[in-house]
Amino acid sequence: ETGVTQTPRHLVMGMTNKKSLKCEQHLGHNAMYWYKQSAKKPLELMFVYNFKEQTENNSVPSRFSPECPNSSHLFLHLHTLQPEDSALYLCASSQEAQAPYEQYFGPGTRLTVT
Amino acid sequence: AQTVTQSQPEMSVQEAETVTLSCTYDTSESNYYLFWYKQPPSRQMILVIRQEAYKQQNATENRFSVNFQKAAKSFSLKISDSQLGDTAMYFCAFMGAFQGAQKLVFGQGTRLTINP
């Protein structure tokens, strides 16, 4: 596998479910990001991890809980979501977060909350 | 806070034509970076071109070039000899320093369709 991969690609969950999104990068990068892409809205940065440390939480509700066990893996744990949380969730990575390196994106997880 | 505005939600041109996508941004920073990303239908977003604000020369990548007007805070993307594979959402993005982390701020996107 190369680049940035995300699983699952599609997820339908009820408002009371708990699920997790997984992201893995095979680029040797040290920074990883979660973005939310909603219809007719710009991509919104949610979280930034640099060398496994969270460096940015962009006022994201606590029903979204990120986890970065190592520089290659990033998770987004979801619980008690709302229908407005339905969106495409994109993971990205870069060499590091403290310099303007190119960000490489995964294919995204299409989340539908029913 | 930085903002990025793409005023063209959708554009459509014929194959082989030249098309220009508009982008304006607002920032008080003097040093920053600008990007154009391409998101083809159901495919991953990829970087098309980047521009450093301290460079006066406009960036070019094969058929893709930018017109960077720093004073006007404008950063347009020109696609020459457009191809069917150029059909995609195009996002303009700004990156400046914020509390040490380099954050990307995206515009709303322009959906570009290349017709045969």
Chai-1 contact restraints between the chains, C-beta under 6 A:
chainA,res_idxA,chainB,res_idxB,connection_type,confidence,min_distance_angstrom,max_distance_angstrom,comment,restraint_id
A,P42,B,F106,contact,1.0,0.0,6.0,A-B,restraint_1
A,P42,B,G107,contact,1.0,0.0,6.0,A-B,restraint_2
A,P42,B,Q108,contact,1.0,0.0,6.0,A-B,restraint_3
A,L43,B,F106,contact,1.0,0.0,6.0,A-B,restraint_4
A,L45,B,K103,contact,1.0,0.0,6.0,A-B,restraint_5
A,V48,B,A101,contact,1.0,0.0,6.0,A-B,restraint_6
A,T55,B,A101,contact,1.0,0.0,6.0,A-B,restraint_7
A,E56,B,A101,contact,1.0,0.0,6.0,A-B,restraint_8
A,A97,B,A101,contact,1.0,0.0,6.0,A-B,restraint_9
A,Q98,B,G100,contact,1.0,0.0,6.0,A-B,restraint_10
A,P100,B,Y33,contact,1.0,0.0,6.0,A-B,restraint_11
A,P100,B,M95,contact,1.0,0.0,6.0,A-B,restraint_12
A,P100,B,Q102,contact,1.0,0.0,6.0,A-B,restraint_13
A,E102,B,L47,contact,1.0,0.0,6.0,A-B,restraint_14
A,F105,B,Q44,contact,1.0,0.0,6.0,A-B,restraint_15
A,F105,B,M45,contact,1.0,0.0,6.0,A-B,restraint_16
A,P107,B,Q44,contact,1.0,0.0,6.0,A-B,restraint_17
